[in-house]
Amino acid sequence: MWIRLQEDIDTVLKKDPAAKNRVEVFLCYPGLHALIWHRLANRSWRAGLTTLARFLSHLGRFFTGIEIHPGASVGRRVFIDHGMGVVIGETAEIHDDVTIYQGVTLGGTSLEKGKRHPTLEKGVVVGAGAKVLGPFVVGEGAKIGSNSVVTKPVPAGATAVGNPARTILKEDSAAREAPLTGAAKTKEEFSAYGVSKNGDDPLIKAMHGLIDQAIAQQQRIEQLEKLLNKGKSAADQGDSTDCEELKALNKLVDN
C-alpha cells in the first residue's frame, strides 16, 4: 500500500503543475484521500464485509466529496483532480494511469444486476462534468471532453465530445509516435480536461464545411451574373465578339 501511495503522489506531481511538494499533495489533495478510503473499503468489500465497506465509502464521500462504490475496481496511478462531485458506480473498472476531473459520473443505465458501469482502459482522460453511462469500454488513451454525455463505446485513442457524444478519430499515429523523451514526451501525451489539439466537434466541423461550400457557390453565381450582364450589354451595343461569348455562356448554363 505504501508503494501505491508513493505512485499516487508522484502522479499528482507529474500531472498537476500547481502541486509543490509531496507533503502538500498528501495533506491537501482530496482525490488522493478518496483513493486511500476506497482501498480500505474495497478490501472490506472483497472480504464480504459489505456493510463496513459501504460505511467506509460513505466516510470517504463525507470527507472528500468523491463517491466511489467499494465494489468498483481502481487501478494504479489514477489521478482524480479536484474531484468534488465525482461518482463512480459499483461495477465500474478504472485501469492504470486514468485521469478524472471534477463532476464526472461513471454511471449505469440499467436496473439489472451484473455489469452496469463503464470500463476505462489505460490512460483515459475524462474531462470535468462528463457523464459516461453504461457497461461499455472506453479504449486505451481515449479522451472524454468536458460535459460530454457518452453512452456508446469509444475507440482507443479517440476523443468523444458533445451531448450526445460524437467520436473524433485519433490523430495520425505517425505524429503521435514522434520520438520524444523526458518532460516533453509527458506534456505531448497528456491532455488536461480531455482537451486535444485539433479536437473540434465533428458536427461543428461538418457545418463549417457546408457554410464554406455555400459561400463558394454564391461567389460563382455572382461571377456568372456579372458575365451575363456584360454579355447582354455587349449584345445591345452590337459587339459580335462578346455576343459569341454570351452564347457560349448561355449554352454552358443551360447544360
Buried (B, 14 or more C-beta within 10 A) or exposed (E): EEEBBEBBBEBBBBBBEEBEEEEBBBEEBBBBBBBBBBBBBBBBBEEEBBEBBBBBBBEBBEEBBBBBBBBBBBBBBBBBBBBBBBBBBBBBBBBBBBBBBBBBBBBBEEEEEEBBBBBBBBBBBBBBBBBBBBBBBBBBBBBBBBBBBBBEBBBBBBBBBBEEBBBBEBBEEEEEEEEEEEEEEEEEEBBBBBBBEEBEBBEEEEEEEEEEEEEEEEEEEEEEEEBBEBBEEBBEEEBEEBBEBBEEBEEEEEE
